[in-house]
Amino acid sequence: MSEPSLTHLAADGSAHMVDVGEKAETIRTARAEGLVLMKAETLDLIREGSLKKGDVTAIARIAGIMGAKKTHDLIPLCHPLMLEKVSVELEFEPALPGIRVTATCRVSGKTGIEMEALTAVSVACLTIYDMAKAVDRSMTISAIRLLEKAGGRSGAWSAE
């Protein structure tokens, strides 16, 4: 395998969309995570479903899925993908206190799906913040990262 390079830069240094026409179609998966840190009282309100805006976890899950589907509209030079699976899981973590958001995406395609998983996590985290900001503006969104990816020419990769 050759030395990694920035694939969205042409030889003259200008930005361009990568030509994936000759690449093989493979099953590609990616899993990402992020954290929304908050006051313990805020976490309790979310867990109890006591916020005025409604069920934070259900709305954040849907927002994450929708975010993954719109990644190509949000990130310049991303290819639109026909997603086969997007799942968004939210886990209450009282020790933080906060919520861990994990997204898994899958596609049969010619280009990676990491950005869709990262976008799903980001949008879900932002939605949690939006829905709970009336009671806790000190929340922080952090540690958004790729956990693992599989498929494609570069094969499998894992942060763990």
C-alpha positions in Angstrom: 0.0 0.0 0.0 1.3 3.4 -0.9 2.0 6.3 1.5 -1.3 7.9 2.6 -2.1 11.3 0.9 -4.8 13.9 1.0 -7.2 12.6 -1.6 -9.3 15.7 -1.9 -6.4 17.7 -3.3 -5.5 17.7 -7.0 -1.9 17.7 -8.1 -1.9 21.5 -8.3 -3.2 21.8 -4.7 -6.8 22.7 -5.6 -9.7 20.9 -3.9 -11.7 18.3 -5.9 -14.1 15.5 -5.5 -12.4 12.1 -5.6 -13.3 10.0 -8.6 -14.5 6.7 -7.3 -15.8 5.4 -10.6 -13.1 2.7 -10.9 -13.2 1.6 -7.3 -14.7 -1.8 -6.4 -18.0 -1.8 -4.5 -17.6 -3.3 -1.1 -19.6 -3.5 2.1 -18.4 -0.6 4.2 -19.2 0.0 7.9 -18.2 2.7 10.4 -18.9 3.3 14.1 -18.3 6.6 15.8 -19.0 8.0 19.3 -19.3 11.3 21.1 -20.2 12.6 24.6 -22.6 15.2 25.9 -21.4 16.2 29.4 -24.0 17.8 31.6 -25.1 18.4 35.2 -26.4 15.4 37.0 -29.7 17.1 37.4 -30.0 17.6 33.6 -29.2 13.9 33.0 -32.0 13.0 35.5 -34.5 15.2 33.7 -33.6 13.7 30.3 -33.8 10.1 31.8 -37.2 10.9 33.4 -38.5 12.5 30.2 -39.3 15.7 32.1 -38.1 18.3 29.7 -40.7 20.5 28.0 -39.4 19.8 24.5 -40.2 16.1 24.8 -38.3 12.8 24.6 -34.7 13.9 24.1 -33.3 10.4 23.3 -35.9 9.6 20.7 -35.5 13.0 19.0 -31.7 12.8 19.1 -31.8 9.3 17.6 -33.9 10.4 14.7 -31.8 13.6 14.3 -28.7 11.5 14.1 -30.1 9.2 11.4 -31.3 12.2 9.4 -27.9 13.8 9.8 -26.2 10.7 8.4 -28.5 10.8 5.4 -27.6 14.5 4.7 -23.8 14.2 5.2 -23.2 14.9 1.5 -25.2 18.2 1.9 -23.1 19.3 4.9 -19.6 18.2 4.2 -18.1 19.6 0.9 -16.8 17.0 -1.5 -18.6 14.0 0.2 -20.3 11.6 -2.2 -24.0 11.0 -1.7 -24.4 7.4 -0.4 -27.4 5.0 -0.5 -27.2 4.1 3.2 -28.3 0.6 4.1 -28.2 1.0 7.9 -27.9 3.8 10.4 -28.3 3.1 14.0 -27.9 5.7 16.8 -27.6 4.5 20.4 -27.7 6.8 23.5 -26.3 5.5 26.8 -26.8 7.4 30.1 -23.5 7.6 32.0 -24.2 9.0 35.5 -20.5 8.8 36.4 -19.6 11.5 33.8 -22.5 12.7 34.1 -23.6 12.7 30.5 -24.8 10.7 27.5 -22.6 8.6 25.2 -23.9 8.7 21.6 -22.8 5.9 19.3 -23.7 5.6 15.6 -23.1 2.7 13.2 -23.5 3.1 9.5 -23.3 0.5 6.6 -23.4 0.8 2.9 -22.4 -1.2 -0.2 -20.5 1.3 -2.2 -17.3 2.7 -3.6 -16.4 5.1 -0.9 -16.1 5.2 2.9 -18.9 5.8 5.3 -16.9 7.3 8.2 -18.2 10.8 7.7 -21.8 9.6 7.9 -21.2 7.9 11.2 -19.4 11.0 12.6 -22.1 13.3 11.3 -24.8 11.1 12.9 -23.0 11.4 16.3 -22.5 15.1 15.9 -26.1 15.9 15.0 -27.4 13.7 17.8 -25.2 15.4 20.3 -26.2 18.9 19.0 -29.9 17.8 19.3 -29.4 16.8 23.0 -27.8 20.2 23.6 -30.6 22.0 21.9 -33.4 20.2 23.7 -31.8 20.6 27.2 -30.1 24.0 26.9 -33.0 25.7 28.7 -32.0 23.9 31.9 -28.2 23.6 31.4 -26.3 25.9 29.1 -23.0 24.6 30.5 -23.3 21.3 28.6 -20.3 20.4 26.5 -20.0 18.2 23.5 -16.7 16.3 23.3 -14.7 13.3 22.2 -16.4 12.8 18.9 -14.3 10.2 17.1 -14.2 7.3 14.8 -14.1 4.0 16.7 -13.8 1.6 13.8 -14.3 1.2 10.0 -14.2 -1.8 7.7 -14.3 -2.3 4.0 -12.7 -0.6 1.1 -9.2 -0.7 -0.2 -7.7 0.4 3.2 -9.5 -2.5 5.0 -10.3 -2.5 8.7 -9.2 0.0 11.3 -10.0 0.3 15.0 -9.3 2.9 17.7 -9.7 0.3 20.4 
